Amino acid sequence: MDSETPGSSWHEITRAVLKRHDVRLVTYVPDNVLRPLIEGIHADPFFTAFAVTREEEGVGIINGAWMGGTRGILLMQTSGFATLPNVLASLSVPFQIPTLMMVSERGTLGEFNIGQSLVARTMRPVLDALAIETHTMTRLDEAEFILDRSITQAIATAAPVCFILSPLLTGGKAFAK
């Protein structure tokens, strides 16, 4: 663990790694699992963060920011990923934009919503078909390494990357019994 990175939670580690890589712009579709990260980012004047109405809008904004010299990331949940293949295949991939995406995984481990489950089953194959690097993050002790190295690689290779936050890492969504 880097001495500058707080190690108590996945969201503190994520925020510290984003700062280390000068990822200042954060677009997101609100999500309860991502709430601690979103709140921490809003509380930190280093970042510019705002909600978008659709995930494609977030990709367009962070890609435009990249072209203007600012690094950004899109935060979303699994179901929102279903709207992205076209914009990734027609903008991020062919124009070699290191689109950073973080997805809170739904559709597994006790999920009740069939829509979430269907997207969870198709998300990784779609990312693979687009040759987009993915990392499913399950352990706190690996979070900093995965984020740090993958952001470095995305920028160096001008290629998108998607971080999938497993409920094993985040605790996931609490479901009513």
Stockholm file with secondary structure:
# STOCKHOLM 1.0

chainA/1-177         MDSETPGSSWHEITRAVLKRHDVRLVTYVPDNVLRPLIEGIHADPFFTAFAVTREEEGVGIINGAWMGGTRGILLMQTSGFATLPNVLASLSVPFQIPTLMMVSERGTLGEFNIGQSLVARTMRPVLDALAIETHTMTRLDEAEFILDRSITQAIATAAPVCFILSPLLTGGKAFAK
#=GR chainA/1-177 SS CCTTSCCSCHHHHHHHHHHHTTEEEEEECCCTTTHHHHHHHHHCTTCEEEECSSHHHHHHHHHHHHHTTCEEEEEEEHHHHTTCHHHIIIIITTTTCCCEEEEECCSSSSCCCHHHHHHHHHHHHHHHHTTCEEEEECCHHHHHHHHHHHHHHHHHHTCCEEEEECHHHHCCCCCCC
#=GC SS_cons         CCTTSCCSCHHHHHHHHHHHTTEEEEEECCCTTTHHHHHHHHHCTTCEEEECSSHHHHHHHHHHHHHTTCEEEEEEEHHHHTTCHHHIIIIITTTTCCCEEEEECCSSSSCCCHHHHHHHHHHHHHHHHTTCEEEEECCHHHHHHHHHHHHHHHHHHTCCEEEEECHHHHCCCCCCC
//
